Amino acid sequence: MTPRGADRSKDWSFPFEGPLHDVFPALHEANRAWMSQIDSLTAPDRKTHELVRMVCTVILRNPDGVKRHARFATEVGATWEEVLGSIMLTMPGFGLLPAVEAIPHARAGFEEAAEVEAD
């Protein structure tokens, strides 16, 4: 068992999981099961799935989420133009600033995936 307050960031997919698990372990497990079901959807295809999730993180102004889902979308075949175009589709409803702020984070995720593929 990990001591309370210890850094368990490597144990979880998301930074909120450790603190949530410490306080509400059953809720955390239910959330993980629910997210697993979301991840197992067969439609839309995985690339579209990740692009949609990336766009949601752009709207939420969540840079870590933008990077993560841009990386995942790239790993399953998205081009930089598809990643960037998806971000730009948020502008009419949510404004210029969230889209512009997201671009460097998406680029970082895209490049991470490209580096892994090159190895």
N, CA and C atoms as an extended XYZ file, in Angstrom:
357
Properties=species:S:1:pos:R:3:atomname:S:1:resname:S:1:resid:I:1 pbc="F F F"
N         0.846       -1.175        0.000 N   MET     1
C         0.000        0.000        0.000 CA  MET     1
C         0.888        1.233        0.000 C   MET     1
N         0.538        2.214       -0.811 N   THR     2
C         1.318        3.443       -0.899 CA  THR     2
C         0.976        4.355        0.276 C   THR     2
N         1.980        4.907        0.976 N   PRO     3
C         1.693        5.789        2.108 CA  PRO     3
C         0.929        7.026        1.659 C   PRO     3
N         0.026        7.494        2.523 N   ARG     4
C        -0.738        8.696        2.240 CA  ARG     4
C         0.221        9.854        1.975 C   ARG     4
N        -0.050       10.618        0.923 N   GLY     5
C         0.778       11.755        0.581 CA  GLY     5
C         1.951       11.421       -0.325 C   GLY     5
N         2.227       10.144       -0.551 N   ALA     6
C         3.346        9.760       -1.418 CA  ALA     6
C         2.996       10.078       -2.872 C   ALA     6
N         3.996       10.324       -3.673 N   ASP     7
C         3.780       10.602       -5.093 CA  ASP     7
C         3.448        9.305       -5.817 C   ASP     7
N         2.192        9.207       -6.285 N   ARG     8
C         1.777        8.028       -7.022 CA  ARG     8
C         1.410        8.392       -8.446 C   ARG     8
N         1.956        9.488       -8.949 N   SER     9
C         1.573        9.963      -10.277 CA  SER     9
C         1.829        8.919      -11.357 C   SER     9
N         2.758        8.027      -11.150 N   LYS    10
C         3.049        7.004      -12.152 CA  LYS    10
C         2.080        5.826      -12.062 C   LYS    10
N         1.303        5.759      -10.978 N   ASP    11
C         0.347        4.668      -10.802 CA  ASP    11
C        -0.949        4.874      -11.575 C   ASP    11
N        -1.234        6.092      -12.005 N   TRP    12
C        -2.527        6.419      -12.579 CA  TRP    12
C        -2.367        7.068      -13.953 C   TRP    12
N        -3.398        6.972      -14.765 N   SER    13
C        -3.396        7.601      -16.087 CA  SER    13
C        -3.579        9.105      -15.992 C   SER    13
N        -4.304        9.564      -14.983 N   PHE    14
C        -4.615       10.984      -14.828 CA  PHE    14
C        -4.170       11.455      -13.454 C   PHE    14
N        -3.734       12.725      -13.331 N   PRO    15
C        -3.238       13.207      -12.038 CA  PRO    15
C        -4.294       13.227      -10.935 C   PRO    15
N        -5.573       13.326      -11.272 N   PHE    16
C        -6.620       13.368      -10.256 CA  PHE    16
C        -6.906       12.007       -9.635 C   PHE    16
N        -6.412       10.929      -10.245 N   GLU    17
C        -6.798        9.597       -9.789 CA  GLU    17
C        -6.279        9.252       -8.399 C   GLU    17
N        -5.049        9.599       -8.082 N   GLY    18
C        -4.503        9.296       -6.753 CA  GLY    18
C        -5.315        9.926       -5.640 C   GLY    18
N        -5.511       11.252       -5.693 N   PRO    19
C        -6.307       11.888       -4.633 CA  PRO    19
C        -7.746       11.362       -4.571 C   PRO    19
N        -8.356       11.098       -5.726 N   LEU    20
C        -9.721       10.561       -5.737 CA  LEU    20
C        -9.747        9.183       -5.082 C   LEU    20
N        -8.757        8.360       -5.422 N   HIS    21
C        -8.691        7.015       -4.855 CA  HIS    21
C        -8.486        7.055       -3.340 C   HIS    21
N        -7.665        7.998       -2.870 N   ASP    22
C        -7.424        8.115       -1.430 CA  ASP    22
C        -8.703        8.391       -0.655 C   ASP    22
N        -9.575        9.223       -1.224 N   VAL    23
C       -10.770        9.658       -0.515 CA  VAL    23
C       -11.980        8.767       -0.808 C   VAL    23
N       -12.127        8.384       -2.093 N   PHE    24
C       -13.289        7.604       -2.520 CA  PHE    24
C       -12.852        6.446       -3.418 C   PHE    24
N       -12.235        5.411       -2.868 N   PRO    25
C       -11.725        4.331       -3.715 CA  PRO    25
C       -12.807        3.655       -4.564 C   PRO    25
N       -13.994        3.452       -4.029 N   ALA    26
C       -15.061        2.803       -4.806 CA  ALA    26
C       -15.501        3.693       -5.970 C   ALA    26
N       -15.596        4.994       -5.737 N   LEU    27
C       -15.953        5.927       -6.804 CA  LEU    27
C       -14.871        5.933       -7.875 C   LEU    27
N       -13.618        5.897       -7.447 N   HIS    28
C       -12.510        5.867       -8.395 CA  HIS    28
C       -12.596        4.618       -9.270 C   HIS    28
N       -12.826        3.469       -8.672 N   GLU    29
C       -12.922        2.226       -9.442 CA  GLU    29
C       -14.111        2.252      -10.394 C   GLU    29
N       -15.236        2.804       -9.950 N   ALA    30
C       -16.408        2.920      -10.829 CA  ALA    30
C       -16.099        3.851      -12.004 C   ALA    30
N       -15.388        4.934      -11.746 N   ASN    31
C       -15.012        5.862      -12.818 CA  ASN    31
C       -14.079        5.181      -13.812 C   ASN    31
N       -13.126        4.411      -13.316 N   ARG    32
C       -12.206        3.692      -14.214 CA  ARG    32
C       -12.963        2.683      -15.083 C   ARG    32
N       -13.929        1.989      -14.497 N   ALA    33
C       -14.729        1.021      -15.262 CA  ALA    33
C       -15.552        1.742      -16.329 C   ALA    33
N       -16.129        2.865      -15.973 N   TRP    34
C       -16.931        3.650      -16.917 CA  TRP    34
C       -16.052        4.150      -18.061 C   TRP    34
N       -14.883        4.682      -17.742 N   MET    35
C       -13.978        5.175      -18.780 CA  MET    35
C       -13.497        4.042      -19.680 C   MET    35
N       -13.316        2.872      -19.124 N   SER    36
C       -12.921        1.712      -19.925 CA  SER    36
C       -13.992        1.402      -20.967 C   SER    36
N       -15.245        1.527      -20.588 N   GLN    37
C       -16.332        1.298      -21.535 CA  GLN    37
C       -16.348        2.371      -22.623 C   GLN    37
N       -16.094        3.612      -22.259 N   ILE    38
C       -16.007        4.696      -23.254 CA  ILE    38
C       -14.876        4.388      -24.233 C   ILE    38
N       -13.733        3.964      -23.710 N   ASP    39
C       -12.577        3.668      -24.561 CA  ASP    39
C       -12.817        2.473      -25.475 C   ASP    39
N       -13.762        1.617      -25.129 N   SER    40
C       -13.996        0.425      -25.936 CA  SER    40
C       -15.032        0.633      -27.044 C   SER    40
N       -15.598        1.835      -27.163 N   LEU    41
C       -16.567        2.092      -28.227 CA  LEU    41
C       -15.929        1.811      -29.588 C   LEU    41
N       -16.659        1.172      -30.466 N   THR    42
C       -16.123        0.860      -31.797 CA  THR    42
C       -16.494        1.913      -32.832 C   THR    42
N       -17.420        2.779      -32.519 N   ALA    43
C       -17.766        3.883      -33.414 CA  ALA    43
C       -17.928        5.131      -32.558 C   ALA    43
N       -17.370        6.238      -32.958 N   PRO    44
C       -16.609        6.406      -34.184 CA  PRO    44
C       -15.275        5.668      -34.118 C   PRO    44
N       -14.589        5.640      -35.239 N   ASP    45
C       -13.283        4.987      -35.279 CA  ASP    45
C       -12.346        5.651      -34.276 C   ASP    45
N       -11.275        4.955      -33.933 N   ARG    46
C       -10.381        5.418      -32.862 CA  ARG    46
C        -9.770        6.794      -33.150 C   ARG    46
N        -9.399        7.072      -34.390 N   LYS    47
C        -8.819        8.379      -34.708 CA  LYS    47
C        -9.826        9.490      -34.434 C   LYS    47
N       -11.050        9.311      -34.913 N   THR    48
C       -12.095       10.312      -34.684 CA  THR    48
C       -12.390       10.436      -33.196 C   THR    48
N       -12.440        9.319      -32.511 N   HIS    49
C       -12.655        9.289      -31.058 CA  HIS    49
C       -11.631       10.193      -30.354 C   HIS    49
N       -10.362       10.024      -30.684 N   GLU    50
C        -9.316       10.819      -30.029 CA  GLU    50
C        -9.371       12.286      -30.443 C   GLU    50
N        -9.704       12.569      -31.696 N   LEU    51
C        -9.828       13.965      -32.130 CA  LEU    51
C       -10.985       14.655      -31.402 C   LEU    51
N       -12.099       13.957      -31.234 N   VAL    52
C       -13.239       14.533      -30.504 CA  VAL    52
C       -12.846       14.788      -29.055 C   VAL    52
N       -12.188       13.822      -28.436 N   ARG    53
C       -11.765       14.017      -27.046 CA  ARG    53
C       -10.750       15.155      -26.937 C   ARG    53
N        -9.879       15.292      -27.929 N   MET    54
C        -8.935       16.403      -27.925 CA  MET    54
C        -9.681       17.733      -27.992 C   MET    54
N       -10.676       17.816      -28.880 N   VAL    55
C       -11.452       19.050      -29.019 CA  VAL    55
C       -12.144       19.393      -27.698 C   VAL    55
N       -12.659       18.385      -27.015 N   CYS    56
C       -13.281       18.640      -25.710 CA  CYS    56
C       -12.275       19.239      -24.733 C   CYS    56
N       -11.042       18.767      -24.763 N   THR    57
C       -10.029       19.305      -23.854 CA  THR    57
C        -9.598       20.705      -24.270 C   THR    57
N        -9.671       21.021      -25.568 N   VAL    58
C        -9.418       22.394      -26.024 CA  VAL    58
C       -10.470       23.312      -25.402 C   VAL    58
N       -11.725       22.906      -25.507 N   ILE    59
C       -12.833       23.708      -24.986 CA  ILE    59
C       -12.701       23.894      -23.476 C   ILE    59
N       -12.259       22.854      -22.786 N   LEU    60
C       -12.078       22.928      -21.332 CA  LEU    60
C       -10.794       23.657      -20.942 C   LEU    60
N        -9.972       23.994      -21.940 N   ARG    61
C        -8.679       24.648      -21.722 CA  ARG    61
C        -7.797       23.804      -20.802 C   ARG    61
N        -7.695       22.532      -21.177 N   ASN    62
C        -6.924       21.552      -20.424 CA  ASN    62
C        -5.700       21.171      -21.263 C   ASN    62
N        -4.571       21.865      -21.088 N   PRO    63
C        -3.405       21.617      -21.942 CA  PRO    63
C        -2.879       20.187      -21.884 C   PRO    63
N        -2.892       19.564      -20.695 N   ASP    64
C        -2.416       18.184      -20.607 CA  ASP    64
C        -3.323       17.249      -21.405 C   ASP    64
N        -4.630       17.506      -21.379 N   GLY    65
C        -5.563       16.698      -22.150 CA  GLY    65
C        -5.383       16.884      -23.644 C   GLY    65
N        -5.141       18.125      -24.057 N   VAL    66
C        -4.903       18.406      -25.483 CA  VAL    66
C        -3.688       17.615      -25.953 C   VAL    66
N        -2.611       17.693      -25.195 N   LYS    67
C        -1.387       16.986      -25.560 CA  LYS    67
C        -1.626       15.481      -25.621 C   LYS    67
N        -2.286       14.957      -24.616 N   ARG    68
C        -2.541       13.515      -24.516 CA  ARG    68
C        -3.353       13.006      -25.705 C   ARG    68
N        -4.455       13.692      -26.008 N   HIS    69
C        -5.326       13.204      -27.071 CA  HIS    69
C        -4.774       13.510      -28.462 C   HIS    69
N        -3.974       14.560      -28.596 N   ALA    70
C        -3.281       14.785      -29.873 CA  ALA    70
C        -2.284       13.658      -30.113 C   ALA    70
N        -1.587       13.250      -29.053 N   ARG    71
C        -0.644       12.130      -29.165 CA  ARG    71
C        -1.377       10.843      -29.531 C   ARG    71
N        -2.469       10.550      -28.823 N   PHE    72
C        -3.218        9.332      -29.117 CA  PHE    72
C        -3.783        9.349      -30.533 C   PHE    72
N        -4.314       10.504      -30.967 N   ALA    73
C        -4.866       10.603      -32.328 CA  ALA    73
C        -3.770       10.358      -33.356 C   ALA    73
N        -2.588       10.893      -33.117 N   THR    74
C        -1.466       10.706      -34.036 CA  THR    74
C        -1.043        9.247      -34.067 C   THR    74
N        -1.027        8.616      -32.903 N   GLU    75
C        -0.636        7.201      -32.832 CA  GLU    75
C        -1.561        6.304      -33.655 C   GLU    75
N        -2.804        6.739      -33.845 N   VAL    76
C        -3.747        5.921      -34.622 CA  VAL    76
C        -3.992        6.499      -36.013 C   VAL    76
N        -3.088        7.389      -36.472 N   GLY    77
C        -3.112        7.793      -37.862 CA  GLY    77
C        -3.487        9.219      -38.199 C   GLY    77
N        -3.757       10.061      -37.221 N   ALA    78
C        -4.108       11.452      -37.531 CA  ALA    78
C        -2.881       12.211      -38.029 C   ALA    78
N        -3.086       13.054      -39.013 N   THR    79
C        -2.029       13.942      -39.499 CA  THR    79
C        -2.058       15.234      -38.692 C   THR    79
N        -0.989       16.025      -38.813 N   TRP    80
C        -0.970       17.316      -38.139 CA  TRP    80
C        -2.120       18.188      -38.646 C   TRP    80
N        -2.419       18.117      -39.933 N   GLU    81
C        -3.509       18.915      -40.490 CA  GLU    81
C        -4.846       18.528      -39.853 C   GLU    81
N        -5.052       17.243      -39.578 N   GLU    82
C        -6.293       16.811      -38.926 CA  GLU    82
C        -6.353       17.272      -37.475 C   GLU    82
N        -5.245       17.205      -36.781 N   VAL    83
C        -5.195       17.675      -35.397 CA  VAL    83
C        -5.462       19.178      -35.365 C   VAL    83
N        -4.736       19.922      -36.171 N   LEU    84
C        -4.888       21.381      -36.194 CA  LEU    84
C        -6.282       21.784      -36.674 C   LEU    84
N        -6.777       21.146      -37.705 N   GLY    85
C        -8.114       21.465      -38.210 CA  GLY    85
C        -9.191       21.214      -37.173 C   GLY    85
N        -9.044       20.150      -36.406 N   SER    86
C       -10.010       19.855      -35.348 CA  SER    86
C        -9.997       20.954      -34.289 C   SER    86
N        -8.813       21.417      -33.934 N   ILE    87
C        -8.712       22.517      -32.967 CA  ILE    87
C        -9.395       23.761      -33.519 C   ILE    87
N        -9.143       24.073      -34.770 N   MET    88
C        -9.700       25.295      -35.356 CA  MET    88
C       -11.230       25.253      -35.440 C   MET    88
N       -11.807       24.051      -35.493 N   LEU    89
C       -13.271       23.940      -35.511 CA  LEU    89
C       -13.909       24.421      -34.215 C   LEU    89
N       -13.125       24.561      -33.151 N   THR    90
C       -13.685       25.050      -31.883 CA  THR    90
C       -13.871       26.565      -31.889 C   THR    90
N       -13.219       27.265      -32.795 N   MET    91
C       -13.221       28.735      -32.763 CA  MET    91
C       -14.599       29.376      -32.880 C   MET    91
N       -15.471       28.971      -33.796 N   PRO    92
C       -16.749       29.678      -33.899 CA  PRO    92
C       -17.567       29.653      -32.605 C   PRO    92
N       -17.548       28.551      -31.891 N   GLY    93
C       -18.354       28.453      -30.687 CA  GLY    93
C       -17.650       28.871      -29.416 C   GLY    93
N       -16.317       28.746      -29.379 N   PHE    94
C       -15.611       28.940      -28.119 CA  PHE    94
C       -14.518       29.998      -28.179 C   PHE    94
N       -14.304       30.588      -29.345 N   GLY    95
C       -13.389       31.703      -29.457 CA  GLY    95
C       -11.991       31.338      -29.906 C   GLY    95
N       -11.263       32.370      -30.250 N   LEU    96
C        -9.905       32.250      -30.765 CA  LEU    96
C        -8.909       31.816      -29.688 C   LEU    96
N        -9.011       32.384      -28.501 N   LEU    97
C        -7.994       32.160      -27.480 CA  LEU    97
C        -7.839       30.691      -27.073 C   LEU    97
N        -8.912       29.944      -26.766 N   PRO    98
C        -8.692       28.538      -26.413 CA  PRO    98
C        -8.012       27.741      -27.529 C   PRO    98
N        -8.371       28.042      -28.775 N   ALA    99
C        -7.754       27.328      -29.904 CA  ALA    99
C        -6.277       27.660      -30.010 C   ALA    99
N        -5.952       28.928      -29.944 N   VAL   100
C        -4.551       29.345      -30.074 CA  VAL   100
C        -3.721       28.807      -28.914 C   VAL   100
N        -4.279       28.839      -27.711 N   GLU   101
C        -3.552       28.309      -26.551 CA  GLU   101
C        -3.288       26.813      -26.677 C   GLU   101
N        -4.175       26.100      -27.362 N   ALA   102
C        -4.060       24.648      -27.474 CA  ALA   102
C        -3.008       24.209      -28.485 C   ALA   102
N        -2.714       25.032      -29.461 N   ILE   103
C        -1.846       24.606      -30.566 CA  ILE   103
C        -0.485       24.085      -30.099 C   ILE   103
N         0.255       24.805      -29.246 N   PRO   104
C         1.570       24.264      -28.862 CA  PRO   104
C         1.473       22.942      -28.096 C   PRO   104
N         0.419       22.753      -27.323 N   HIS   105
C         0.256       21.504      -26.571 CA  HIS   105
C        -0.070       20.349      -27.523 C   HIS   105
N        -0.916       20.653      -28.506 N   ALA   106
C        -1.228       19.634      -29.513 CA  ALA   106
C         0.021       19.288      -30.315 C   ALA   106
N         0.806       20.293      -30.658 N   ARG   107
C         2.040       20.056      -31.418 CA  ARG   107
C         2.989       19.169      -30.615 C   ARG   107
N         3.081       19.423      -29.306 N   ALA   108
C         3.960       18.608      -28.454 CA  ALA   108
C         3.495       17.152      -28.440 C   ALA   108
N         2.189       16.922      -28.317 N   GLY   109
C         1.670       15.562      -28.340 CA  GLY   109
C         1.877       14.895      -29.685 C   GLY   109
N         1.657       15.656      -30.765 N   PHE   110
C         1.858       15.139      -32.112 CA  PHE   110
C         3.317       14.730      -32.304 C   PHE   110
N         4.229       15.583      -31.876 N   GLU   111
C         5.662       15.296      -32.039 CA  GLU   111
C         6.113       14.130      -31.165 C   GLU   111
N         5.556       13.999      -29.964 N   GLU   112
C         5.875       12.833      -29.122 CA  GLU   112
C         5.533       11.540      -29.839 C   GLU   112
N         4.330       11.512      -30.432 N   ALA   113
C         3.890       10.309      -31.145 CA  ALA   113
C         4.773       10.052      -32.365 C   ALA   113
N         5.150       11.110      -33.054 N   ALA   114
C         6.013       10.962      -34.240 CA  ALA   114
C         7.382       10.435      -33.851 C   ALA   114
N         7.913       10.900      -32.716 N   GLU   115
C         9.224       10.425      -32.245 CA  GLU   115
C         9.179        8.942      -31.893 C   GLU   115
N         8.118        8.511      -31.241 N   VAL   116
C         7.969        7.106      -30.871 CA  VAL   116
C         7.882        6.255      -32.122 C   VAL   116
N         7.153        6.732      -33.109 N   GLU   117
C         7.000        5.996      -34.367 CA  GLU   117
C         8.329        5.886      -35.110 C   GLU   117
N         9.161        6.948      -35.010 N   ALA   118
C        10.443        6.956      -35.700 CA  ALA   118
C        11.444        5.987      -35.081 C   ALA   118
N        11.274        5.701      -33.793 N   ASP   119
C        12.228        4.802      -33.110 CA  ASP   119
C        12.098        3.385      -33.515 C   ASP   119
